[in-house]
């Protein structure tokens, strides 16, 4: 097995739990002949996706990793021991991931992120598991029940529509895992049993950085036209795993949506970057007087309308198409005001190099949102940028409040849902921040 030897002093971050070795941290690579080849020439002897051992400059063993000489992340650690990678390895890792989710979720009724890449010690592998029914069957039934004022719940849907199906949305974002795709899919079927369909959503820019092609396809089974209907916090939503963004539905915000909804009863709410209406629908179902859901994507707004109808709140949910910066400026010019504003923008940066520009973007939308809030109003503000740490995020809110000449109370602060675990030592796994602030 080839060995990656680190530059002096580069082992501390890895020993603290971080799983990535960057190319500029490698001193040499030792091949099968036992002769160290100094980098960058040493990286040339590595094969994309092969297993390598990582050692400190003093030859202390650190762990086993998947290599990729074509990526800035030249090695992704997955084990502190010299274990092999076969179907049994993947089955064990998948079983461990499933058992971690059982602590917080009922896997018979709830959708969840089943595998969260490095945080589940499977670098670059994302698996979202959706439990639901074809929308073509569920939508007419639920809308009709709404007319009679009945509360929708899982048992009602199961009794009327039959047992729910299971669909998986998967992403292979590292070369090492993509190379073993068929092995992983086979292990997955043995661990969680048969599913109605598996959808590969490998259309992310991260794939390009790994030297992998972008692909998106149904790789097993089928996926119903029109999407599926799932329940989140007891509320029905349509999820499109084929045409929707990323893996089809953002499961990481479920706790923050429920938390934010508590502040919306009887209020006028603005939900910016609403995607398919997760926050907006929760707010309307919690009794908001009105909800304006805004997004730049017409397709997302079409889904908001569907989800509003599905939840019986179409009369209180309206939509607006446009860029978040332009819309906020427009509302500011018109002196439009709201009681609750929700900001859930896409990541303004994926890297630490562009963080200053991202901070300016986050500050602008938060500053404008604060100017639109009535006294006593509530700002629910989020960032899903890995590079935007919690400290930077809170400091940005403080700066925006100062410039807006507003005083704030921090009411609550949340992170991603627990099916997106946070791995100590790997700060990138804590990516989602959600602050709830009240204007004094």
Secondary structure as GFF3:
##gff-version 3
##sequence-region A 1 440
A	DSSP	beta_strand	2	6	.	.	.	ID=ss1
A	DSSP	alpha_helix	12	15	.	.	.	ID=ss2
A	DSSP	beta_strand	20	22	.	.	.	ID=ss3
A	DSSP	three_ten_helix	23	25	.	.	.	ID=ss4
A	DSSP	beta_strand	26	30	.	.	.	ID=ss5
A	DSSP	beta_strand	36	38	.	.	.	ID=ss6
A	DSSP	three_ten_helix	41	45	.	.	.	ID=ss7
A	DSSP	beta_strand	51	55	.	.	.	ID=ss8
A	DSSP	beta_strand	61	67	.	.	.	ID=ss9
A	DSSP	beta_strand	73	79	.	.	.	ID=ss10
A	DSSP	alpha_helix	87	102	.	.	.	ID=ss11
A	DSSP	beta_strand	112	116	.	.	.	ID=ss12
A	DSSP	three_ten_helix	117	120	.	.	.	ID=ss13
A	DSSP	beta_strand	125	134	.	.	.	ID=ss14
A	DSSP	alpha_helix	135	147	.	.	.	ID=ss15
A	DSSP	alpha_helix	154	161	.	.	.	ID=ss16
A	DSSP	beta_strand	165	172	.	.	.	ID=ss17
A	DSSP	alpha_helix	175	178	.	.	.	ID=ss18
A	DSSP	alpha_helix	181	192	.	.	.	ID=ss19
A	DSSP	beta_strand	197	202	.	.	.	ID=ss20
A	DSSP	alpha_helix	205	209	.	.	.	ID=ss21
A	DSSP	beta_strand	215	221	.	.	.	ID=ss22
A	DSSP	beta_strand	228	232	.	.	.	ID=ss23
A	DSSP	beta_strand	235	239	.	.	.	ID=ss24
A	DSSP	three_ten_helix	251	253	.	.	.	ID=ss25
A	DSSP	alpha_helix	254	261	.	.	.	ID=ss26
A	DSSP	beta_strand	268	272	.	.	.	ID=ss27
A	DSSP	alpha_helix	278	285	.	.	.	ID=ss28
A	DSSP	beta_strand	290	295	.	.	.	ID=ss29
A	DSSP	alpha_helix	298	310	.	.	.	ID=ss30
A	DSSP	beta_strand	317	321	.	.	.	ID=ss31
A	DSSP	alpha_helix	324	333	.	.	.	ID=ss32
A	DSSP	beta_strand	338	343	.	.	.	ID=ss33
A	DSSP	three_ten_helix	352	354	.	.	.	ID=ss34
A	DSSP	alpha_helix	355	372	.	.	.	ID=ss35
A	DSSP	beta_strand	373	383	.	.	.	ID=ss36
A	DSSP	alpha_helix	390	403	.	.	.	ID=ss37
A	DSSP	beta_strand	408	414	.	.	.	ID=ss38
A	DSSP	three_ten_helix	427	429	.	.	.	ID=ss39
A	DSSP	beta_strand	433	439	.	.	.	ID=ss40
###
